[in-house]
Amino acid sequence: MKASFYRYMLAAFAAAAMAAAGVAHAQVDAAKSSIVATSKQMNVPVDGKFTKFTAQISFDPAKPTAGSAQFTIDVASYDLGDKEYNQQVAGKDWFDAKTYPSATFVSSAIAPAGGNKYNVSGKLTIKGKSQNVVVPVTVTQQGATQVFDGALPIKRSAFDVGTGEWKDTSVVADDVTIKFHIVAAAKKG
Amino acid sequence: MLAMQTKRQPSFATPNGYTRIAIAFHWAIALLIVSGFTIGWIMTRIPGFTPEKLRYFSWHKWIGVTAFALALARILWRLTHEAPPLPPGMSAWQRTAANAVHGLLYLLMIAVPVTGYLYSSAANVPVVYLGLIPLPRIIDPNPEWKAILKTAHITLDYGLGVLVLAHVAAALKHQWIDRDKLLARMIPFLK
C-alpha cells in the first residue's frame, strides 16, 4: 500500500514537472488504437481485444532513447465477442480481474533497430507477475500523428494466465501474441 | 464359381441397387450427421467454457467440413448415376413424400454445414481443419450476422434431425410393414 502510494505521488510529481517543463507528450487516440491478444485454441487463432486501456507515450524520433511508454490495460475489458466467455476469462483461472484489475507495461529503454524500427525494453506485468520483455515497435509519423505498431509473443504460463484445467496447453496453447496499434497525436502536455 | 460372381456387388448401378460408392457415401454421411449432431448437442449444453467444450467445438467443425465435402461429392455422384426406382407398391403421395424428404435431406446436408461455417466466421473463430489446415474466413466478424447465423444453423440442425428421423422411420416401415426388401439396397448384407 505504502509503496503504491509513493509511486502515485512520484508519478503525479513527474507529470506535474513534465507539464511545467512543456515536454512533448503524445495524446493516445483510444478510438483509433487497439491492443489485441491472440491465443490459439486447437490451433485456431482467436482474437480478443482489450477495449479499455490508457497509455502515456513520449517519443521524439530525433531523440528516441529519451522516449518512454507506459501502458495500463484493464484486463476485465478483454473482449472475445461473447459475454459468457468474457466473464470466464476475467475469472480466477485466467486474468483474475478482481485481484489484478490491470496489466501494465513500463518501458525502461528504447533502442533504435534500424529505419523506423525500435526495440523497447520494459517490464510487462500481468496478474501480478512481471517479466522483462523487448517489444519490437515500428513507428510511422504522419504529420502530427505518430503510429506505433508491433507484436509481442509471450507465454501465458509465465503469467499464470490459465490455471487449473487450463494449465494443459493442448487445447489453449501457451503462446499468445499481443498485437498493438497505437495512434497518438503529439501534443504539448 | 459362377454363383459367386453373380453374388458380388456391381460397381455400377443395377435396376435394383445402388452403386457401392453411393452406399459408402450414404453411410459415411449418416455417421457424420449423427456424430456431428450429438457432439453439437453436448457441447452447447456445457456452461461457460472448458477445455472439453473447446475440443468438442473443434471436432464438431471438422465433422461439418468433412460432411460438407462428402455431400458435395455425393450430390455430384447422384447427378451422374441414376438411383434405383422406388418400389412399385408405393402410392402417389408416398412417392411424393419420399422424393421431397430425399431432396430436403440433400439440401440440408449442404445448408447445415454452410450456416455453421459462416456462423463460425461471423463469430471471429476461423476453422482450422483437423487442427492442421486453416480454412478461409468467408465473411468478416459481425455480431448481427453471428446471431442470425446461429439461429439459422440451430433451426436447420433440428430440421435435419426431423428429416433423418422421418427417413429412418420410412425405411423401417418398408422393412417391417411393407416387407419389400427396400432396406437391403442400402444394407447389402441384409440380403
Interface residues (C-beta under 8 A of the other chain):
Chain A: Q41 M42 N43 V44 P45 V46 D47 G81 D82 E84 Y85 Q87 Q88 E165 W166 D168 S170 V171 V172
Chain B: P47 G48 F49 T50 P51 L54 R55 S58 A123 N124 V125 P126 V127 V128 G131 L132 P141 P143 K146
